[in-house]
Amino acid sequence: MDKKDAAGSHAFPGVQPRFEETLDPDDWAGLRTLSHQIIDDAVDYLRDVRSRPVWRNMPADVTALFEQALPRSASPVEGIYHELAENVLPYPLGNVHPRFWSWYMGASNFTGALGDFLAAIQGSNLGGGNHAAALMDRQVVNWCKEMIGFPVSASGTLVSGGSMANIIGLTVARNAKAGIDVREHGVAAMERPLRFYGSDQVHSCHRKAMEALGMGNRALRCIPTDVELRIDLAALRVAIAEDRAAGFQPACVIATAGTVNTGAIDDLMALADLAAEENLWLHIDGCIGALIAIAPENANRVAGIERADSIALDPHKWLHAPFEVGCALVRDASAHRGAFAVTPEYLEPTPRGIASAPWLYEYGLQTTRGFRALKVWMALKEHGVEKFGRLIDQNIAQGRYLSGLIKAEPLLELVAPTNINIVCFRYRPEGVEEGALKALNIEIMLRLQEAGIAALSDTTVHGVHCLRVAICNHRTRCDDLDLLVNEIVRLGHQIVSASPA
Ligand SMILES: *Cc1c(COP(=O)(O)O)cnc(C)c1O
């Protein structure tokens, strides 16, 4: 294609379009006023979070709004903000509320939200390059290494969350253990299929990772757990031996530091020894528990975490960064880069200028990357890592407090040992048969949600259905837990006494 054709202006060189548009406002002063209003409202929103319901169902006129057609023409941003303030902000998932304890999420923080805003204002692409945000991204990764005692020579990357961080670690593990150039030839060219091992409590993202990595779900062997819900080491050894005998290539142990069901922490020291003996990659899923390493009263629970080959951790959980930010760390920096680096002609580095720094996109799957580091950086500087450590200790102490309340309440029963900040229990009054307990407990959970009192989730531990409270929340207080227990007993009684049988 000749140059003039490529420019598309062969016939009229140098002629400007009749008018040019931009997304910038015509009225910067008006935008300033509105922005101040938005900030004021946001401060009030977070200050008053405790006085609102945790969650509420959306009325039909709200859900209908999201059926509106694609907007064709302009409308004033004041009106858009008004619409959102009326119809979106009052209907959150709820995880910033002090009584949200469902699944496992962080509770966000205002400074982090400012960080996200400013990251978008600066607008830098963290795929790489020579600029301040890229240096900050590397600094936050270095701080993550330091928090868990990983060597400075390790590498890492900020990703969307724990699931991606696990995929990064497992990809490097697969490539390192494949025995062939798996990037070039693919998994089908491997002589012996790889086997990965995790406990039966392993997070579902590992299954997705196995599937995405082309190894198939069966390449992940789920090993039974002991009464503490930790991987059974003897069973793991048996599985590895069986697999070797059957012609598989045992490749990687996925240890979990804080399982999503019960917060159980696998014996990391023993697994590091076993991985070394068996020549396996040790990946630690520390999405919940890796950061316990900064909590003075509990850090010993994750001793050994620094021995991993790769680790996934999740700053949007116990550092309460606004979503999304996860972090993958890999001990062998060249294995990490070797799993992802590709340098196409349009991204060749230059000796000076914007492209003179290493490309951060060479450590993962994304090319364009957001400025996720800023929200983590600002909050860590504001509070200091020691405070985040104390908040983790606080949540673990609250887990213990809630367990104590449950043990003291005859109508409630603990279903799994409380190890850290996750409490599994059920309402179990006299005279209700085992088979009816699940429906009863779900009904209690739904009434708590629908009344906006508290958000819990449920799960099944070693075959027993239960309610589950995961306290990853810097706003929770012990009196919130007192209220929870009282409300469960009240609602349970209400349901049982209203039911015919
Ligand atoms: C939350 C979690 C994940 C997934 O992390 P996301 O940030 O939700 O993608 C993986 N493993 C464990 C143990 C988790 O708790």
The ligand as a Gaussian input file, in Angstrom:
#p B3LYP/6-31G(d) Opt

LIG

0 1
 C      -10.750000     -15.922000      46.282000
 C       -9.938000     -17.109000      46.041000
 C       -9.458000     -17.411000      44.767000
 C       -9.869000     -16.628000      43.560000
 O       -9.484000     -15.286000      43.663000
 P      -10.291000     -14.143000      42.879000
 O       -9.606000     -12.908000      43.338000
 O      -11.714000     -14.247000      43.312000
 O      -10.119000     -14.417000      41.427000
 C       -8.628000     -18.483000      44.643000
 N       -8.292000     -19.246000      45.692000
 C       -8.749000     -19.000000      46.927000
 C       -8.340000     -19.883000      48.061000
 C       -9.601000     -17.931000      47.142000
 O      -10.077000     -17.677000      48.364000

